[in-house]
Amino acid sequence: MKLGVNVDHIATLRQARSGKDPDPVAAAAMATLAGADSIVCHLREDRRHIQDRDLELLRATVHTRLNLEMAAAPPLLEKAILVRPDVVTLVPERPGERTTEGGLDVSSLIIRLKEAVATLNAAGIEVSIFVNPEPGIIREAAKTGAQAVELHTGIYAAAKNAQERDLALEDLRSAALAAAKLRFFVAAGHDLNYHNVAPVASIEQIQELNIGHSIIARAALVGLSKAVEEMRHLIER
């Protein structure tokens, strides 16, 4: 299973003082050396953390896979085509949200998503759709022409007891199986951490986990290299 490390919150810390440090580009290099298979960043419309220059430098320096999360908005599509990340993950984006709150409402956005996927694919960029773990939504995502889906693990991560957690985990299993049958590359992520990652990593059809906040939070205590190595070990085990 592959591990994608999201470096957004390195940029969040930098933007708190509007300075130069810490540098998400340097963090991406360290994460890669420590075992990350890809680097993930989210270029938000409000530019609250990752900036355009960060994305450009990441594209110039990331030699594994660069996964750009973004809304399916025309200015961001233009930016993606200019920078050429390896994959674009289309995500919902709401003004004022603290973090991404759920998967895309694929049915209501199907025309816009089809157009975005076609535009990005024509530029040689793979596309992933960030979705809630429901087989019906997975089937709708297949209509967009995307090559991958990323399953939102937030409900699983927020479970208050074992019963809720087991039900959410079963939803992830069912969605991953449905996605695999449709020949999607299957990723998963959101609020995964060192305590809850193992059951999700054990789902056979999931090929990649994208994790950011918990790794960066852990890095504040033990260093980024060790934080990535520890997560890599948990996933492999």
N, C-alpha and C positions, 0 to 999 in steps of 0.2 A: 504494500500500500504506500502511496506517495504522500508526502507532507508538503503542503503549501504554507508558507509563513507570511502573514500579513504584517506589513511594517507601518500601517497607518498611525499607530499610537506612538511610535517614535516621533513622527511629524507632529502629533498632537502636543507632545511635551515641548518640542521646539517652538511651536506656534504660541504656546502659553507666554513666552517672553519675546516673540517675534524676532528671534535671533537666528543663529546658524547651527546651533547644537541642541540636541543630538541630530545627527544626519541620517535620514532613512536610507540613503544610498549606501553609506558605510555599514549600516545595520543589515542591509540585504546581502552584502558581501560576507559578513560574519555568519549570518544565518545559513548561507549556501555552503560555506566551509564546514559548518557544524552538521550538515546533513539535510538541509532543506532541498526538496526536489523542485520547488518553484517559489517565486516571490509574488505576493499578492498586494495590490494597492487599490484604493478606492478614490478616484478623482471625483469629488463631489461638486455639484454646481456652485455651492457656496465657498468652495476651496477652504474648508475649515481645518484641514490637516495637510494632505498631499497637495502640492502645488504643481503647476505645469512643468516647471524646471525640474522638479523631482522626477516626474514621469519620464522626461526626456533623458535625464541622466541614468535612470534605472534601465531604460531601453538600451542605452549605450554600454552598460556594465553588467547586466544580468545575462549570463550565458547558459542558464538552464531554461526555465520557462517563465515568462512574465505574464501574469494574469491581471488584467485591468478590470476592476469592477466599476460600473457606471450606469447611470440611467440612460434610457433609449431616447435621449434628447439630441436634436440635430447638431448643436455646437460640440457636444461630446463625441458624437459619431465622427465629425470632421477631425477632431483631435486624435481619435483612435486611428483613423486612416493615415494621418500624418506620422504618428509615432510607430505604428505597427507592432503592438504587443502580440505575443503568440496566441493569446486567447482573451476575449472580452466576455466578462460575465455581466449580463444585464440584470440589474437589481431595481427594486422600487426605491424611490427617494421622496421623502415627505419633508416639507419645511419644518424645522424645529425639532425633528426627532433626534433622540440621543444616539441611537444606532439603528441599523436596518431592522424594522419591526416584524417582517414576515416576507413570504415569497410574493412574487408578482401575481397579479390577478390576470392570468394569461387569457382567459376567455374574452374579457372586456377590452384587452389590449392587442388582440390577435393580429389585426391589420398592421398596427405600428410595429409590433415585434417581427412580423414577417418581413417588413420593409427594412428594418434595422439589420436583421440577420442576412438578408440578401446583399445589403450594402457592404457589410463587414466581410462576408464570405468572398465577395467580388474582389476585395482588397487582399485576399489571402489570409484572413484572420478567422480563426475558429471562434465559435460562439457557444456560450453556456447560458442557460436560463435558470435563475434562482427561484425555486418553487417550494411551496409547502409540500410535505410528504404525503400526497394523496394520489392514488393511481389515476383518477379522472383528470387531475391537473397535468400529470405526466403525459397522458394521451393528447391533451390540448397542446402541450409544449412541443410534441412531435410535429404538429402542423406548422410550426414556425420555420422548420428547416434547420434548427440548431443541431450542433453536433454533441452537445453535452447538457446535463442538468446538474445543478447543485441543490441538494436537499437541505432545507432549513431545519436545523436541529434545535431551535430555540425552545420549542414546546417540551421536548425531551429534557433539555438542560434546566428548565424552570419547574420541572415536576416537584410536587411537594411531598410525595410519599412514594413507596415502592410500587403501589398499584398504578399510579399515574405514570411513573417512569416506565413500567413494563408495557403499558398500553401505547405510550409514545414510541417506545423502541420497536414495538410490533408494527406501528405505522411506518416507521423508517424502513423496516425490513420489506414490507409489502411494496412500498414506493420504489425501493432500490431494485427489487425483482421486476417490477413493471417497467422500469427504465431500462434495465439490462435487456429485457425481451424486445424492447424497441431499438436496441443497439445504440443507446446513448452511452457515452462515457459518463460515469456516475461519480460525482463528488458530494461532499457533505460538509456543513460548517455552520457555525454561529453558537457562541457561548460554550463551546467545548473546552474542557480544562483537564488538568492532571487527574482529577478525581472521577470524571464521568466519561472519559474518552474511550476506555477499553471496550465496553459493549458495542459502541458504534464501529470501532475499528474491527470488530469481529464479524461484521456483516459482509459476507463474501462478495456481494455485487458492488460494494462501494470501493472505488479505486483510488480515491484521494480525499484527504481531510485538509481543509483550509482553516487555520487557527491563527489568531492574532492576539487579542487582548490578554489571554491567560499567559501566553509565552512572554509577552513584553512585561507583564506584571511580575512574573517569576524572574525575568532578567534583571529587574531592579534590585533583586535580593542576591542572586547567584551569578549574574552575568549572562549575556545573550547566548554565547556558545554553549554553556552548560544547560541553559533553559531549553534550547533546541535539541540538544543531545538527549535530555531527559524525556522530552515528548516523543522523540524518534524511538527511544527504547520502549516506552509504553505501547506505542502503536505496533511495533514489531513483535513485542511479547504477546 
